[in-house]
Amino acid sequence: MAQVTLAKFRFKPGGKQRWLDWCDELKRRSGEVVETLRNEGVAVEACFLSVNEDAVYYFVEAEDFDRAQRALQRSPYTIDRQHIDVKVAALEAVEPLTCLFHFEHR
């Protein structure tokens, strides 16, 4: 069964527009994004902007998070390094959320 995680991130000062711009860039480069997800064994990666707070919620589904993290750390893709750089510059982790249940039917 796949592993899932959802985390809340707050914007660092000046980070909101940088993150929103990066999200637009990721959408323009969706082919590269999908290629990196395949490399990491990630099935789903999604980011949601909160309408009530200055925060985003980040969802990831993968078969094995440890494998995905190792693949990301040794990734040959420029977009992965760029993603990490922007994420570190724009977002700060607030809290991981505890998954109470996760069902799939594919």
C-alpha positions in Angstrom: 0.0 0.0 0.0 1.2 3.5 -0.8 2.5 5.9 1.8 1.0 9.3 2.1 1.9 12.5 3.9 0.4 15.9 4.3 2.3 18.8 5.8 1.6 22.5 6.4 4.1 25.1 5.5 4.1 28.8 6.3 5.6 31.4 4.0 8.8 32.9 5.0 9.0 36.7 4.7 9.0 37.5 1.0 8.4 33.9 0.2 4.8 33.8 -0.9 5.2 35.4 -4.3 8.4 33.4 -4.9 6.6 30.1 -4.2 3.6 31.1 -6.3 5.9 32.0 -9.2 7.7 28.7 -8.8 4.3 26.8 -8.9 3.5 28.5 -12.2 7.0 27.4 -13.4 6.4 23.8 -12.4 3.1 23.8 -14.3 4.9 25.1 -17.4 7.6 22.4 -17.0 5.1 19.6 -16.2 6.9 17.1 -18.4 10.1 17.5 -16.4 8.1 17.2 -13.1 6.5 13.9 -14.2 9.9 12.6 -15.1 11.3 13.3 -11.7 8.3 11.8 -10.0 8.8 8.6 -11.9 12.5 8.6 -10.9 11.5 9.0 -7.2 8.6 6.5 -7.3 6.2 9.3 -6.4 2.7 8.7 -7.6 1.1 12.1 -6.5 2.5 15.4 -5.4 0.2 18.3 -4.9 0.3 21.7 -3.2 -2.7 23.6 -1.9 -2.8 27.3 -1.0 -4.8 28.0 2.1 -7.5 30.7 1.7 -7.7 31.3 5.5 -4.0 31.5 6.3 -0.7 32.5 4.8 0.2 28.9 4.3 0.3 25.9 1.9 -0.5 22.3 2.4 1.7 19.8 0.7 0.5 16.3 -0.2 2.7 13.4 -1.4 1.9 9.8 -2.2 4.7 7.3 -2.8 5.3 3.6 -2.6 8.3 4.2 -0.3 9.2 7.6 1.1 12.8 6.5 2.0 13.4 5.4 -1.6 11.9 8.7 -2.9 14.1 10.8 -0.6 17.2 8.9 -1.6 16.3 9.4 -5.3 15.7 13.1 -4.7 19.0 13.5 -3.0 21.0 12.0 -5.9 18.7 13.3 -8.6 20.3 14.2 -11.9 17.5 16.7 -12.7 18.1 20.4 -12.5 14.5 21.0 -11.7 14.8 18.9 -8.5 17.6 21.1 -7.2 15.7 24.2 -8.1 12.6 22.9 -6.3 14.6 22.3 -3.2 16.2 25.7 -3.3 12.9 27.6 -3.8 11.2 25.5 -1.1 13.9 26.2 1.4 13.9 29.9 0.6 10.1 30.4 0.5 8.6 27.9 3.0 9.1 26.9 6.6 7.6 23.7 7.9 4.8 24.3 10.5 3.6 20.8 11.1 3.3 17.4 9.6 -0.3 16.2 9.8 -1.2 12.7 11.0 -3.0 10.5 8.5 -6.0 8.9 10.2 -6.9 6.9 7.1 -6.1 6.6 3.5 -8.0 4.4 1.1 -7.4 3.7 -2.6 -9.3 2.1 -5.4 -7.4 2.1 -8.6 
